[in-house]
Amino acid sequence: MKTIFLIAGKGSRLNSLTKRKHKALIEINGETIIRRLVNQFHFFKIKSKDITFLTGYKSKQIENQFGANYNYFYYKNYAKTNNLHTLIDASKILKTEDTIICFSDILTTKKVIKKICDEKKKNITILADLSNIRNGTMKVITEKDHLRSIGKLSRKEASGNYIGILKIPKQKMKIFKNFLINSKNKNKNNYFTEILNDLIRVNENIYVKNIAPNYWTEIDNASDLKKAIKNKNQLNV
């Protein structure tokens, strides 16, 4: 199984910390955010040769963190677009294999990573927290265990939050990749998850796996980082 980490962004809302260091290299409890994530995937038998980092901002720092046993794809327009166009540019690395796509600024537990690594459904699957609705993170609307919409939704209409981890089974890679490549004219600020909305419109079933009550957080700004440090013990639950 392949794993792709989206790690090209500048982390501009943590500007004082990310001028010299990539956001994913911020340490929590003595370990960088991205190193913790990668080690969690390794625990579930994902090998270094099957991990690719889609880099951009401070790409050499990421390469220095992990070395030559991993794969890297450099996206030169990282400062001008969001991750939809990062993934379009890197679409050639998407092969007909089970593939996990993961944000690089999240903290969670092994129990959560296990949910996506062990998932055997033949549908595209996303991990979501349906226990509450947070501001500032990507929201989802669900119907039973299926996705109906994902993106910048209001709290009133949302069912929960997407936590930034998705699995594309090999049976669905062709349709996902086709919709991705055909999205090249979409807004430069779009997230790649817009592809899921497009797939839903053609009656593709997207499965939602609820991670609650397991812990997760996204490190987007200084407040997020402060809370993550405060709650660091929950990472070992």
C-alpha positions in Angstrom: 0.0 0.0 0.0 1.2 3.5 -0.9 1.1 6.5 1.3 1.4 10.1 0.1 2.0 13.0 2.4 0.9 16.5 1.3 3.7 18.6 2.7 4.2 21.4 0.2 2.6 24.3 2.0 4.2 27.2 3.8 2.3 27.1 7.1 2.0 30.9 6.9 -0.4 31.2 9.9 2.5 30.0 12.0 4.7 32.6 10.4 7.0 33.3 13.4 7.8 29.6 13.7 7.9 28.7 10.0 10.2 31.3 8.5 13.1 29.1 9.1 11.5 25.7 9.7 8.8 23.7 7.9 5.6 23.5 9.9 5.7 19.7 9.8 9.1 19.8 11.5 7.8 21.5 14.7 8.4 19.2 17.6 5.7 18.0 20.0 7.0 16.0 22.9 10.5 15.7 21.3 9.2 14.4 18.0 8.4 16.3 14.8 4.8 16.2 13.6 5.6 14.5 10.4 8.1 12.0 11.9 5.4 10.9 14.3 2.9 10.4 11.5 5.4 8.5 9.4 6.4 6.2 12.3 2.7 5.5 12.9 2.3 4.3 9.3 5.5 2.2 9.6 4.0 0.5 12.7 1.3 -0.8 10.4 3.8 -2.2 7.9 4.0 0.7 5.4 7.5 0.6 4.1 9.7 3.7 3.4 9.9 2.8 -0.3 6.1 3.1 -0.5 6.0 6.6 1.1 6.1 9.7 -1.1 6.3 13.3 0.2 4.8 16.0 -2.1 7.2 18.8 -1.2 7.5 22.5 -1.9 8.3 24.9 0.8 11.6 24.1 2.5 11.7 20.8 0.6 15.4 20.1 1.5 14.5 20.1 5.2 12.0 17.3 4.6 14.5 15.3 2.5 17.1 15.8 5.3 14.6 14.6 7.9 14.0 11.3 6.1 16.8 10.6 3.7 17.2 8.6 0.5 15.0 5.6 1.4 11.8 7.6 0.8 10.3 9.2 -2.3 9.9 12.9 -3.0 8.1 14.9 -5.6 8.8 18.7 -5.7 6.0 21.1 -6.6 7.5 24.4 -7.7 4.3 26.5 -7.6 3.5 25.7 -3.9 3.3 29.4 -3.0 0.6 30.1 -5.6 -1.8 27.2 -5.3 -3.4 24.9 -2.8 -3.0 21.1 -2.6 -5.5 20.3 -5.5 -2.9 21.6 -8.0 -0.1 20.0 -6.1 -1.7 16.6 -6.5 -2.6 17.3 -10.2 1.0 18.1 -10.9 2.1 14.9 -9.2 -0.7 12.8 -10.7 1.8 10.5 -12.4 2.8 9.0 -9.1 -0.8 7.7 -8.6 -0.7 4.1 -9.6 -3.3 1.4 -9.6 -2.6 0.4 -6.0 -4.3 1.0 -2.6 -3.2 4.6 -1.7 -3.5 6.7 1.4 -3.3 10.5 1.1 -2.5 12.3 4.3 -2.1 15.9 5.4 1.2 16.5 7.2 0.1 18.8 9.9 -2.1 16.5 12.0 -1.5 14.7 15.3 -3.5 11.6 16.2 -3.1 8.1 17.7 -2.1 4.7 16.3 -5.7 3.6 16.8 -6.8 6.2 14.2 -4.1 5.3 11.7 -5.0 1.6 12.1 -8.6 2.4 11.0 -7.4 3.6 7.6 -4.6 1.0 7.2 -6.9 -1.9 7.9 -9.9 -0.6 5.9 -10.8 -3.1 3.2 -13.8 -1.4 1.5 -13.7 -1.0 -2.2 -15.0 2.6 -1.9 -12.9 5.6 -1.3 -12.8 6.1 2.4 -12.2 9.2 4.5 -11.6 9.5 8.3 -13.8 12.0 10.1 -14.6 13.1 13.6 -18.4 13.1 13.9 -18.4 13.7 17.7 -18.3 17.5 17.4 -17.9 20.3 14.9 -14.8 22.4 15.1 -14.1 25.8 13.5 -11.2 26.3 11.2 -11.1 22.7 9.9 -12.6 21.1 6.8 -16.2 20.0 7.5 -18.3 17.2 6.2 -21.9 16.4 5.7 -22.7 12.7 6.0 -25.8 10.5 5.6 -25.3 7.3 7.7 -21.8 6.3 6.7 -21.6 8.0 3.3 -20.2 11.4 2.4 -22.6 14.0 0.9 -20.3 17.0 0.9 -16.9 18.2 2.1 -15.3 21.6 2.3 -15.8 25.0 3.9 -19.3 24.3 5.3 -21.2 26.1 8.0 -21.2 24.5 11.5 -25.0 24.4 11.3 -25.1 22.2 8.3 -22.0 20.0 9.0 -22.0 16.6 10.6 -18.4 16.7 11.7 -14.8 17.3 10.5 -12.5 15.6 8.0 -9.3 14.9 9.8 -7.0 14.9 6.7 -6.6 11.2 5.9 -8.2 9.4 2.9 -7.7 6.0 1.3 -8.3 5.3 -2.4 -8.5 1.5 -3.1 -6.9 0.3 -6.3 -10.4 -0.3 -7.8 -11.2 3.4 -7.6 -7.8 4.9 -8.5 -8.6 5.3 -12.2 -11.8 7.3 -11.7 -10.2 9.4 -9.0 -7.2 10.1 -11.1 -9.3 11.0 -14.2 -11.4 13.5 -12.1 -8.2 14.9 -10.6 -6.6 15.6 -14.0 -9.8 17.1 -15.4 -9.8 19.6 -12.5 -6.8 21.5 -13.8 -8.9 24.6 -14.5 -10.4 24.7 -11.0 -9.6 27.6 -8.6 -6.0 27.7 -7.5 -7.1 27.8 -3.9 -9.0 24.6 -3.9 -8.2 21.6 -1.8 -7.9 18.2 -3.5 -11.0 17.1 -1.6 -13.1 19.0 -4.2 -12.6 15.8 -6.3 -14.8 14.0 -3.7 -17.6 16.4 -4.3 -17.3 15.9 -8.0 -17.4 12.1 -7.6 -20.5 12.3 -5.4 -22.2 14.3 -8.2 -21.8 11.3 -10.5 -23.2 8.9 -7.8 -19.9 7.6 -6.6 -20.2 6.4 -3.0 -17.6 7.8 -0.6 -17.4 6.0 2.8 -16.9 7.9 6.0 -15.3 6.2 9.0 -15.9 7.9 12.3 -12.7 8.1 14.5 -14.5 9.3 17.6 -13.7 9.1 20.5 -10.0 8.9 19.5 -7.9 12.0 19.7 -6.8 14.1 16.7 -5.9 17.7 16.1 -4.7 19.9 13.2 -1.8 22.3 13.7 -2.9 25.3 11.7 -2.0 28.3 13.9 -0.5 29.2 17.2 -3.6 28.4 19.2 -3.7 24.9 17.7 -0.1 24.4 18.6 -0.6 25.5 22.1 -3.6 23.2 22.6 -1.6 20.3 21.0 1.2 20.8 23.5 -1.2 20.9 26.4 -3.0 17.7 25.2 0.2 15.8 24.2 -0.5 13.0 26.6 -3.7 12.1 24.6 -1.4 11.0 21.7 -0.4 7.9 23.6 -3.9 6.7 24.5 
